[in-house]
Amino acid sequence: MNFIELDLLRIPNSSDQGMIPTGSNFRSKERIPQSLLQKRQGSGRSSALKNSQQLKRAAYICAFVFCLQALLGTVDADPVLASSLGFCKNVPVLKGAPLHCCLPAPKRTPIRFRFPLIPRNLAGRLFLRERKPAHVVQKDPEYVRKYNLAYARMKALPDTDPRSFLNQWRVHCSFCNEAFKQRKTPGPLGPETGVPLQVHYSWTFLPWHRMYLYYHERILASLINDPTFALPFWNWDNQLDQDAAMIPAMFLPNFSVPNAALFDEFRNPNHMPPKILHLGYNSKLEAEGKQNLTDKQIRYENLCVMYNQVATNISARDFLGGPYVVGTDNSAATVNVSAGEVPGESGGMENAHNVAHEWTGLINDPNHPDNEDMGNFIYAARDPIFYSHHSNVDRLWDVWKTIPDKVTKSGSRKRMDYTSRDFLDTEFTFYDENQDMVIVKVRDSLDSSKLGYKFTDVSKSDNMWIYYEPMPPHQSSGPSNSSDYPAAAPSGYNYIGTDPVSFRLDRRAPTSEDARQSGRKNVDQLQENVVLEKVKIPHSEYARFDVFINYPAANRQTHLYMSEYVGTFTHLPSGMVDMSKSVSESSSNSDDEFRIVTIRYSVNAALKRLGITDYNTDIVVTIVSKGARNSGPKTGFTFSNLKQDFQ
């Protein structure tokens, strides 16, 4: 008898810790006789009925397999695997000797992640720890005392303890600055690939930071013996409450409750309350005395930045960031596309979050060229406000999934995380509250409620940027004579200098193949993007590109709350390779000093506002670089191509 073999993934049981295993040893074979898939004449009514039932069963199994493969991505997945064991290099900085960011070795065998047991209240509902807005919870003296005590005890732990504040800082310093190498096989002791590990500039940014905060919060709670303790979130996107976007007072001196453990000396003294965080912030303009916006204008710009960086980014790639697969070096100045490598690609959320880092850290201070603490990935986690900042970033990931589709033509597309196994099985290690090293996969991070916490509902302020309506277009941004502007040279030398630069972008209508490649049912569910490919950026530099559609007059002082503005890219100094020279001297042509990134901007909503409904209408893309700090080099940036893309 002939057989057709269906290769099925084994459905995990409780011992699988909620993960679907990979690898050939986790597969089982189910054999279906060939005769069941063929019609047979004269077998009688009962035989026909039996065959019909068996055919249905075979069809269901096939459908299940295809659905499972679609949900999990390709079977031959190649996720990034990483841990803090093995190779670890010191991290160079602009001022001083390289920093030791390596972590202690575990005292026990590393363990696999398990979801926490979440208690239920008398009504049978899950009891979730609640992260509350910092500007609200700071009015509770008891909370601030506990919060301060938790950090005081964490800072008092010895350097050999992985839970210590020093080692909590080192977690971010190392994983975010290429101190470790990617691994070839799962597990913290798998052989290394030789390729540096970087958790920014890709789809790993949000999941990694969520799990980093998850364990950081649990350590703090255990140190004060309070399992209900939760981090606050710095609600800087909130333009409704007067003090929400200010640095919360409980992190500053002279607070009404003892808070010394929450204070950090390396913060920008010019950005203390009542100054509000400005998501359109540019330190160079500030140093030149040209960034003189009113609070009302800043709030409008903040709403428009959040609208463009979060609300209009409906695809996982645009919000979370681009793929990151094993072998890809996001610190390199070259990318081997033929080998499956992709350039670093930050999502909209990472770009918005970078501005809060830059704004909070020391800027334009010759004694602090590294912009410590918050303004540099190397130092950022030394400031307790870092964890409150990232608590808000974590919250916004949850919010993004709930935003209705006002982007695509269909209006029915649901926001979802990646389903590729390359994404889901990406693996990292963290230390828990028991000093155990825990092996975590990205798939463990996707539902915050399963991790035992929730956020206070601040939807009234969220809705202000979710449903924001930018100002009407400038008259000059109507139908543009795009032929007056050059197209970018494909795979060529395209330059972004200190002055704004404009390019013509030839557009086309999306095809069914675009929809298929993006996993969409039809072209009406696609998001249209403007993409800057392979932008070359020095490791040591802060970079910012604001992009406008059909407004070539845009410049560094153009307001961001206009219809023509479509988004921002930001780059914080990180992963420095050779920082033996000062900032002003570090812009040589050595490839070791650069990384390659791709930048994408969602333009559906902007095109609609500008009355551009015909895909045959070319547009003018204006790139405004706000890249250098006051002490930075006067050079520009290059990129390989400007193109239209659909997600």
C-alpha positions as CSV (number, residue, x, y, z in Angstrom):
1,M,0.0,0.0,0.0
2,N,1.3,3.5,-0.9
3,F,1.3,6.2,1.7
4,I,1.4,10.0,1.7
5,E,3.3,11.4,4.7
6,L,2.2,14.6,6.4
7,D,5.0,16.1,8.5
8,L,3.2,17.6,11.5
9,L,4.6,19.8,14.3
10,R,3.9,18.1,17.6
11,I,1.3,20.1,19.6
12,P,3.1,21.1,22.8
13,N,1.9,19.8,26.1
14,S,2.3,21.5,29.5
15,S,5.9,20.5,29.8
16,D,6.8,22.5,26.7
17,Q,6.4,25.8,28.7
18,G,4.0,27.2,26.1
19,M,6.6,27.0,23.3
20,I,6.3,25.0,20.1
21,P,9.6,23.0,19.8
22,T,11.7,23.2,16.7
23,G,14.1,20.6,15.2
24,S,13.6,17.2,13.7
25,N,13.5,15.4,17.0
26,F,10.2,17.1,17.7
27,R,8.4,15.9,14.6
28,S,6.0,13.0,14.2
29,K,4.8,11.3,11.1
30,E,1.1,10.7,10.4
31,R,0.5,8.3,7.5
32,I,-2.6,8.4,5.4
33,P,-3.2,5.6,2.9
34,Q,-3.0,6.6,-0.7
35,S,-6.3,4.8,-1.3
36,L,-8.1,7.2,0.9
37,L,-7.2,10.1,-1.4
38,Q,-8.6,8.3,-4.5
39,K,-12.2,7.8,-5.7
40,R,-13.1,4.2,-5.8
41,Q,-16.0,2.9,-7.9
42,G,-18.5,0.3,-6.8
43,S,-17.5,0.2,-3.1
44,G,-21.0,0.6,-1.8
45,R,-22.7,3.5,-0.1
46,S,-21.1,2.8,3.3
47,S,-17.6,2.7,1.8
48,A,-18.2,5.9,-0.1
49,L,-19.4,7.6,3.1
50,K,-16.3,6.3,5.0
51,N,-14.0,7.5,2.2
52,S,-15.7,10.9,2.3
53,Q,-15.2,11.2,6.0
54,Q,-11.6,10.2,5.6
55,L,-11.1,12.7,2.8
56,K,-12.5,15.4,5.0
57,R,-10.2,14.4,7.8
58,A,-7.2,14.5,5.4
59,A,-8.3,18.0,4.2
60,Y,-8.6,19.3,7.7
61,I,-5.1,18.0,8.6
62,C,-3.7,19.6,5.4
63,A,-5.4,22.9,6.2
64,F,-4.1,22.7,9.8
65,V,-0.5,22.2,8.6
66,F,-0.8,25.1,6.1
67,C,-2.3,27.4,8.7
68,L,0.3,26.5,11.2
69,Q,3.1,27.1,8.8
70,A,1.6,30.4,7.8
71,L,1.3,31.4,11.4
72,L,4.8,30.4,12.3
73,G,6.6,31.5,9.2
74,T,9.0,29.3,7.3
75,V,10.0,26.0,8.7
76,D,13.7,26.6,8.0
77,A,13.9,29.5,10.4
78,D,17.2,31.1,11.4
79,P,16.6,33.2,14.5
80,V,19.2,35.2,16.3
81,L,20.4,33.3,19.4
82,A,22.3,35.1,22.2
83,S,23.4,35.0,25.8
84,S,25.8,36.8,28.1
85,L,28.1,33.8,28.4
86,G,31.3,33.3,26.5
87,F,32.9,36.1,24.5
88,C,32.4,39.6,25.9
89,K,34.4,42.7,24.8
90,N,34.7,46.0,26.6
91,V,32.7,48.9,25.1
92,P,34.7,51.9,23.9
93,V,33.5,55.4,24.7
94,L,34.4,58.9,23.6
95,K,35.9,60.0,26.9
96,G,37.9,57.6,29.1
97,A,38.9,54.0,29.0
98,P,36.6,51.3,27.5
99,L,33.9,50.2,29.8
100,H,33.5,46.7,31.3
101,C,29.9,45.8,30.6
102,C,30.2,42.0,30.9
103,L,27.9,40.1,33.3
104,P,28.8,37.6,36.0
105,A,28.7,33.9,35.2
106,P,25.6,32.1,36.5
107,K,26.0,30.1,39.7
108,R,23.6,27.4,38.5
109,T,22.6,25.8,35.3
110,P,20.5,28.2,33.1
111,I,16.8,27.5,33.1
112,R,14.1,27.9,30.5
113,F,11.5,30.7,30.8
114,R,8.1,29.8,32.4
115,F,5.2,32.2,32.6
116,P,4.6,33.4,36.1
117,L,1.7,32.0,38.2
118,I,-0.8,34.8,38.4
119,P,-3.1,34.9,41.4
120,R,-6.8,35.5,41.1
121,N,-9.0,37.7,43.3
122,L,-12.2,36.6,45.0
123,A,-14.1,37.3,41.8
124,G,-11.9,34.9,39.9
125,R,-10.1,37.7,37.9
126,L,-6.4,37.7,37.4
127,F,-4.5,39.9,39.7
128,L,-2.1,41.9,37.5
129,R,0.5,44.3,38.8
130,E,-0.4,47.7,37.6
131,R,2.1,50.1,36.1
132,K,0.8,53.6,36.7
133,P,1.7,57.0,35.2
134,A,4.7,58.6,36.9
135,H,3.1,62.0,37.1
136,V,0.2,60.5,39.0
137,V,1.8,57.9,41.2
138,Q,4.5,60.4,42.4
139,K,1.7,62.0,44.4
140,D,1.5,58.8,46.6
141,P,4.2,59.1,49.3
142,E,4.0,55.5,50.2
143,Y,4.7,54.4,46.6
144,V,7.7,56.8,46.3
145,R,9.2,55.5,49.5
146,K,8.9,51.9,48.3
147,Y,10.2,52.8,44.9
148,N,13.2,54.6,46.4
149,L,13.8,51.8,48.9
150,A,13.9,49.2,46.1
151,Y,16.5,51.1,44.2
152,A,18.5,51.8,47.3
153,R,18.7,48.1,48.1
154,M,19.5,47.2,44.5
155,K,22.4,49.8,44.5
156,A,23.6,48.3,47.8
157,L,24.0,44.8,46.3
158,P,27.6,43.6,45.6
159,D,29.0,43.9,42.1
160,T,29.2,40.1,41.9
161,D,25.4,39.9,42.3
162,P,23.7,39.9,38.8
163,R,20.7,41.7,40.4
164,S,22.8,44.7,41.5
165,F,22.1,48.1,39.9
166,L,25.6,48.0,38.3
167,N,24.9,44.7,36.6
168,Q,21.4,45.9,35.6
169,W,23.1,48.8,33.8
170,R,25.6,46.3,32.3
171,V,22.8,44.3,30.8
172,H,21.8,47.2,28.6
173,C,25.3,48.4,28.0
174,S,26.4,45.0,26.7
175,F,23.4,43.7,24.7
176,C,22.9,47.1,23.1
177,N,26.5,47.8,22.2
178,E,27.8,44.7,20.5
179,A,29.7,43.3,23.5
180,F,28.5,39.7,22.8
181,K,28.4,37.4,19.7
182,Q,25.4,35.7,18.1
183,R,25.2,31.9,18.6
184,K,24.8,29.1,16.1
185,T,22.6,26.8,18.2
186,P,20.0,27.4,21.0
187,G,21.1,27.6,24.6
188,P,23.5,30.0,26.3
189,L,26.6,27.8,25.6
190,G,26.0,27.2,21.9
191,P,29.0,27.9,19.6
192,E,29.4,31.6,18.6
193,T,29.0,32.8,15.0
194,G,31.6,35.6,15.4
195,V,29.0,38.2,14.4
196,P,28.3,40.9,17.0
197,L,25.0,41.0,18.7
198,Q,22.9,44.2,18.7
199,V,19.2,44.4,20.0
200,H,18.5,47.8,18.5
201,Y,17.7,48.6,14.8
202,S,15.4,45.7,14.3
203,W,12.3,43.7,15.4
204,T,14.2,42.7,18.6
205,F,14.0,46.2,20.1
206,L,10.6,46.0,21.7
207,P,10.6,42.3,22.8
208,W,14.1,42.5,24.3
209,H,13.4,45.6,26.3
210,R,10.1,44.2,27.5
211,M,11.8,41.2,29.0
212,Y,14.6,43.3,30.4
213,L,12.1,45.4,32.3
214,Y,10.1,42.3,33.3
215,Y,13.0,40.9,35.2
216,H,14.2,44.3,36.5
217,E,10.8,44.9,38.0
218,R,10.6,41.5,39.6
219,I,14.1,42.1,41.2
220,L,13.0,45.4,42.6
221,A,9.7,43.8,44.0
222,S,11.6,41.0,45.6
223,L,14.1,43.3,47.3
224,I,11.3,45.1,49.1
225,N,9.3,41.8,49.5
226,D,6.3,43.3,47.7
227,P,5.0,41.1,44.8
228,T,2.5,43.8,43.9
229,F,5.2,46.4,43.2
230,A,5.3,47.7,39.6
231,L,7.4,50.3,37.8
232,P,5.8,53.6,36.9
233,F,5.7,54.7,33.2
234,W,6.9,58.2,32.2
235,N,3.8,59.2,30.1
236,W,5.8,61.6,27.9
237,D,3.4,61.2,24.9
238,N,0.6,62.6,27.1
239,Q,-0.3,66.1,26.0
240,L,-3.5,66.3,28.0
241,D,-2.1,66.4,31.5
242,Q,0.0,69.5,32.2
243,D,2.9,67.7,33.9
244,A,2.9,64.3,32.2
245,A,5.6,65.1,29.6
246,M,7.9,66.8,32.1
247,I,10.7,64.9,33.9
248,P,8.7,63.5,36.9
249,A,9.5,65.4,40.0
250,M,10.1,62.2,42.0
251,F,13.4,61.7,40.0
252,L,14.6,65.2,41.0
253,P,16.2,66.7,44.1
254,N,14.2,68.4,46.9
255,F,11.3,66.1,46.5
256,S,8.8,65.9,49.4
257,V,9.7,62.2,50.1
258,P,13.3,60.8,50.3
259,N,14.3,59.8,46.8
260,A,18.1,59.9,46.6
261,A,18.2,56.4,44.9
262,L,16.0,57.8,42.0
263,F,18.3,60.7,41.3
264,D,20.9,60.8,38.5
265,E,23.3,63.8,38.1
266,F,23.8,63.4,34.4
267,R,20.6,65.0,33.1
268,N,20.2,68.1,31.1
269,P,19.7,71.0,33.5
270,N,18.0,73.0,30.7
271,H,15.2,70.5,30.5
272,M,14.0,70.5,34.1
273,P,10.3,71.2,34.8
274,P,8.3,73.1,33.7
275,K,10.0,72.2,30.4
276,I,8.1,69.4,28.5
277,L,9.8,66.8,26.4
278,H,9.8,67.8,22.8
279,L,9.7,65.0,20.3
280,G,10.7,67.4,17.6
281,Y,13.8,68.4,19.6
282,N,17.0,69.2,17.9
283,S,20.0,70.0,20.2
284,K,21.9,72.0,17.5
285,L,19.0,74.4,17.0
286,E,18.7,74.7,20.8
287,A,22.4,75.5,21.1
288,E,22.0,78.1,18.3
289,G,19.1,79.7,20.2
290,K,16.7,78.9,17.2
291,Q,14.4,76.4,18.9
292,N,12.0,78.8,20.5
293,L,8.7,77.1,20.4
294,T,5.9,77.8,22.8
295,D,4.6,74.9,24.9
296,K,1.5,74.8,22.7
297,Q,3.6,74.4,19.6
298,I,5.7,71.7,21.2
299,R,2.5,69.8,22.2
300,Y,1.2,70.0,18.6
301,E,4.5,68.7,17.3
302,N,4.5,65.9,19.9
303,L,1.0,64.8,18.8
304,C,2.0,64.8,15.2
305,V,5.2,62.9,15.8
306,M,3.3,60.2,17.7
307,Y,0.7,60.1,15.0
308,N,3.3,59.5,12.3
309,Q,5.6,57.2,14.3
310,V,2.9,55.0,15.8
311,A,-0.7,55.5,14.5
312,T,0.1,55.6,10.8
313,N,2.6,52.7,11.0
314,I,0.2,49.7,10.6
315,S,2.6,47.0,9.6
316,A,4.8,45.1,12.1
317,R,7.9,46.1,10.1
318,D,7.1,49.8,10.2
319,F,6.3,49.8,14.0
320,L,8.6,47.1,15.5
321,G,11.5,47.3,13.0
322,G,12.9,45.2,10.3
323,P,14.0,41.5,10.4
324,Y,17.2,40.5,12.2
325,V,18.4,37.0,11.4
326,V,21.5,35.2,12.5
327,G,24.6,36.3,10.7
328,T,23.4,39.9,10.2
329,D,25.8,42.5,11.6
330,N,23.9,45.6,12.5
331,S,27.2,47.3,13.4
332,A,28.8,46.9,10.0
333,A,29.2,49.4,7.2
334,T,28.5,46.7,4.6
335,V,25.6,44.3,4.0
336,N,25.9,41.0,2.2
337,V,22.4,40.9,0.6
338,S,23.2,37.7,-1.3
339,A,23.8,35.9,2.0
340,G,20.4,36.9,3.4
341,E,21.7,39.8,5.4
342,V,19.5,42.9,5.8
343,P,20.5,46.4,7.0
344,G,19.5,47.6,10.4
345,E,16.0,49.0,10.4
346,S,14.5,50.7,13.4
347,G,10.7,50.8,13.7
348,G,8.6,53.9,14.4
349,M,8.5,53.3,18.1
350,E,12.3,53.0,18.5
351,N,12.7,56.3,16.6
352,A,10.3,58.2,18.8
353,H,11.8,56.7,21.9
354,N,15.3,57.8,20.9
355,V,14.3,61.5,21.1
356,A,13.4,61.1,24.8
357,H,16.8,59.6,25.4
358,E,18.6,62.5,23.6
359,W,16.4,65.2,25.3
360,T,17.0,63.9,28.9
361,G,20.8,63.3,28.7
362,L,23.6,65.9,28.8
363,I,23.9,67.7,25.5
364,N,26.4,70.2,24.1
365,D,28.6,69.8,27.1
366,P,32.3,69.5,26.2
367,N,32.9,67.7,29.4
368,H,30.4,65.0,28.5
369,P,30.9,64.2,24.8
370,D,29.1,60.9,25.3
371,N,25.9,62.7,26.2
372,E,25.6,60.5,29.3
373,D,23.5,59.2,30.8
374,M,20.3,58.9,28.9
375,G,21.6,60.3,25.6
376,N,23.8,57.3,24.8
377,F,22.9,53.6,24.8
378,I,26.1,52.8,26.6
379,Y,25.2,54.8,29.7
380,A,21.4,55.1,29.5
381,A,20.5,52.4,32.1
382,R,22.5,54.1,34.8
383,D,19.6,56.6,35.2
384,P,16.6,55.2,37.0
385,I,14.3,57.2,34.7
386,F,15.5,55.0,31.9
387,Y,13.3,52.2,33.2
388,S,10.3,54.4,33.6
389,H,10.8,55.7,30.1
390,H,10.9,52.2,28.7
391,S,7.9,51.2,30.7
392,N,6.0,53.8,28.6
393,V,7.6,52.4,25.4
394,D,6.4,49.0,26.5
395,R,2.9,50.3,27.1
396,L,2.8,51.9,23.6
397,W,3.4,48.5,22.1
398,D,0.2,47.3,23.7
399,V,-1.6,50.5,22.6
400,W,-0.4,50.1,19.0
401,K,-2.2,46.7,18.7
402,T,-5.5,48.3,19.5
403,I,-5.4,51.3,17.1
404,P,-8.1,51.0,14.4
405,D,-7.0,51.0,10.7
406,K,-7.3,54.5,9.3
407,V,-4.3,54.0,7.1
408,T,-5.1,51.5,4.4
409,K,-7.8,51.8,1.7
410,S,-9.6,48.8,3.2
411,G,-9.8,50.3,6.7
412,S,-10.0,46.7,8.1
413,R,-6.3,45.7,8.6
414,K,-5.5,44.5,12.1
415,R,-2.2,45.4,13.6
416,M,-0.2,42.3,14.5
417,D,3.2,41.3,15.6
418,Y,5.4,39.3,13.2
419,T,4.5,35.6,13.0
420,S,7.8,34.4,11.4
421,R,9.7,31.8,13.4
422,D,12.8,33.9,12.8
423,F,11.1,36.4,15.1
424,L,9.4,34.1,17.5
425,D,12.4,31.9,18.3
426,T,14.9,34.7,18.7
427,E,16.5,33.9,22.0
428,F,18.2,35.9,24.8
429,T,19.2,35.4,28.5
430,F,18.4,37.5,31.6
431,Y,19.0,37.1,35.3
432,D,15.9,36.8,37.4
433,E,15.1,37.7,41.1
434,N,16.7,34.4,42.2
435,Q,20.0,35.1,40.4
436,D,19.2,32.4,37.9
437,M,20.0,32.9,34.3
438,V,16.8,32.4,32.3
439,I,16.6,31.6,28.6
440,V,13.8,33.6,27.0
441,K,12.4,33.6,23.5
442,V,10.6,36.5,21.8
443,R,7.4,34.5,21.7
444,D,7.3,34.7,25.5
445,S,7.1,38.5,25.4
446,L,4.1,39.1,23.1
447,D,1.3,39.3,25.7
448,S,2.0,41.6,28.8
449,S,-0.9,40.1,30.7
450,K,0.6,36.7,30.6
451,L,3.7,38.3,32.2
452,G,1.5,39.4,35.1
453,Y,1.2,43.1,34.6
454,K,-1.0,45.8,33.0
455,F,-1.0,49.6,32.6
456,T,-3.3,52.2,33.9
457,D,-5.7,53.3,31.2
458,V,-4.8,56.7,29.8
459,S,-6.7,56.3,26.6
460,K,-8.0,59.9,26.7
461,S,-4.5,61.3,26.2
462,D,-3.6,58.4,23.7
463,N,-6.6,59.3,21.6
464,M,-5.3,62.8,21.1
465,W,-2.4,61.5,19.0
466,I,-4.2,58.5,17.6
467,Y,-6.9,60.7,16.0
468,Y,-4.7,63.7,15.5
469,E,-5.4,65.9,12.4
470,P,-2.3,67.8,11.2
471,M,-2.6,71.4,10.0
472,P,-3.8,71.9,6.4
473,P,-1.1,71.7,3.7
474,H,0.9,74.6,2.6
475,Q,-0.3,76.1,-0.6
476,S,3.1,75.4,-2.1
477,S,2.8,71.7,-1.4
478,G,0.0,71.1,-3.9
479,P,0.7,69.4,-7.2
480,S,4.5,69.6,-7.3
481,N,6.6,69.8,-10.5
482,S,8.5,66.7,-9.6
483,S,10.5,66.9,-12.9
484,D,12.4,69.8,-11.4
485,Y,14.1,67.4,-8.9
486,P,16.5,64.6,-9.5
487,A,15.7,61.0,-8.8
488,A,18.0,59.2,-6.4
489,A,20.7,57.2,-8.1
490,P,19.9,53.5,-7.5
491,S,22.9,51.8,-5.8
492,G,24.7,55.1,-6.1
493,Y,26.1,57.9,-4.1
494,N,23.2,60.0,-2.7
495,Y,24.1,62.7,-0.2
496,I,22.2,64.3,2.7
497,G,24.1,67.4,3.8
498,T,23.5,70.0,6.4
499,D,21.0,71.7,4.1
500,P,17.7,70.0,3.1
501,V,17.8,67.9,0.0
502,S,14.9,67.0,-2.3
503,F,14.4,64.0,-4.7
504,R,11.8,63.0,-7.1
505,L,10.2,59.6,-6.3
506,D,8.5,57.7,-9.2
507,R,5.5,55.9,-8.0
508,R,3.4,52.9,-9.2
509,A,0.2,51.2,-8.2
510,P,0.6,48.1,-5.9
511,T,0.1,44.7,-7.4
512,S,-1.2,41.4,-6.2
513,E,2.4,40.3,-5.9
514,D,3.0,43.1,-3.5
515,A,0.1,41.9,-1.4
516,R,1.3,38.3,-1.5
517,Q,4.8,39.2,-0.4
518,S,3.4,41.2,2.5
519,G,0.9,38.5,3.5
520,R,-2.1,40.7,2.7
521,K,-5.3,39.4,1.1
522,N,-5.5,42.3,-1.4
523,V,-3.8,45.5,-2.4
524,D,-6.3,47.6,-0.5
525,Q,-4.7,46.4,2.8
526,L,-1.3,47.6,1.9
527,Q,0.6,50.4,3.5
528,E,2.7,52.6,1.1
529,N,6.2,53.6,2.3
530,V,9.0,55.9,1.2
531,V,12.2,54.0,1.9
532,L,15.8,55.3,2.3
533,E,18.0,52.4,1.6
534,K,21.4,51.8,3.2
535,V,22.0,55.0,5.0
536,K,25.6,55.2,6.2
537,I,25.8,56.6,9.8
538,P,28.8,57.0,12.1
539,H,28.5,54.9,15.3
540,S,29.4,57.9,17.4
541,E,26.9,60.4,16.0
542,Y,23.4,61.4,16.8
543,A,21.4,61.6,13.6
544,R,17.9,62.8,12.8
545,F,16.1,63.0,9.5
546,D,12.7,64.6,9.2
547,V,10.9,63.8,6.0
548,F,8.3,65.9,4.1
549,I,6.2,65.1,1.0
550,N,5.8,67.8,-1.7
551,Y,7.2,70.5,0.4
552,P,10.8,71.2,-0.9
553,A,10.8,74.5,1.1
554,A,11.0,72.5,4.3
555,N,14.0,73.3,6.5
556,R,15.3,72.7,10.1
557,Q,12.8,75.1,11.5
558,T,9.7,73.9,9.7
559,H,7.0,72.9,12.1
560,L,6.3,69.2,12.3
561,Y,2.5,69.5,12.9
562,M,2.0,70.1,9.1
563,S,0.3,67.7,6.7
564,E,3.5,67.3,4.6
565,Y,5.5,65.9,7.5
566,V,5.5,62.0,7.4
567,G,8.0,61.0,10.1
568,T,11.4,61.0,11.7
569,F,14.4,58.7,11.9
570,T,16.8,59.1,14.9
571,H,20.1,57.4,15.7
572,L,21.7,57.5,19.1
573,P,25.4,56.8,19.6
574,S,26.0,53.1,20.3
575,G,28.2,50.1,19.5
576,M,31.2,52.3,19.0
577,V,34.2,50.5,17.5
578,D,37.1,52.9,17.8
579,M,36.4,55.9,19.9
580,S,40.0,57.0,20.5
581,K,39.4,60.3,18.9
582,S,37.0,63.1,19.9
583,V,33.6,63.6,18.3
584,S,34.8,66.3,16.0
585,E,37.6,64.1,14.8
586,S,35.8,60.8,14.5
587,S,34.3,61.2,11.0
588,S,37.0,59.6,9.0
589,N,36.3,57.3,6.1
590,S,37.1,54.1,8.0
591,D,34.2,51.6,7.6
592,D,34.8,50.5,11.1
593,E,33.2,53.7,12.3
594,F,29.9,53.4,10.4
595,R,26.7,51.3,10.5
596,I,24.2,50.8,7.6
597,V,20.5,51.3,8.3
598,T,17.4,51.4,6.1
599,I,14.7,54.0,7.0
600,R,11.0,53.8,6.0
601,Y,8.2,56.3,6.3
602,S,4.5,55.5,6.0
603,V,2.9,58.0,3.5
604,N,-0.7,56.7,3.0
605,A,-2.3,59.3,5.4
606,A,-0.1,62.2,4.1
607,L,-0.9,61.5,0.5
608,K,-4.6,61.4,1.2
609,R,-4.3,64.8,3.1
610,L,-2.4,66.3,0.1
611,G,-5.1,65.1,-2.3
612,I,-2.8,62.6,-4.1
613,T,-4.9,59.6,-5.0
614,D,-3.4,58.6,-8.3
615,Y,-0.5,56.2,-8.1
616,N,0.8,57.6,-11.3
617,T,1.5,60.9,-9.6
618,D,5.1,61.2,-8.7
619,I,6.1,63.1,-5.5
620,V,8.9,65.2,-4.1
621,V,10.6,63.8,-1.0
622,T,12.5,66.4,1.1
623,I,14.9,65.1,3.7
624,V,15.8,67.6,6.5
625,S,18.9,66.5,8.4
626,K,19.1,67.6,12.0
627,G,21.9,65.2,12.5
628,A,24.8,66.8,14.4
629,R,25.0,68.0,17.9
630,N,26.6,71.4,18.4
631,S,30.0,69.8,18.8
632,G,29.5,67.2,16.0
633,P,31.2,67.0,12.6
634,K,30.0,69.2,9.8
635,T,29.8,66.2,7.4
636,G,26.6,64.7,6.0
637,F,25.3,61.2,5.3
638,T,25.0,59.0,2.2
639,F,22.4,56.5,1.1
640,S,22.1,54.0,-1.8
641,N,18.6,54.6,-3.0
642,L,15.2,56.2,-2.5
643,K,12.2,54.0,-3.4
644,Q,8.5,53.2,-3.0
645,D,7.6,50.1,-1.0
646,F,4.5,48.3,0.2
647,Q,3.9,46.5,3.5
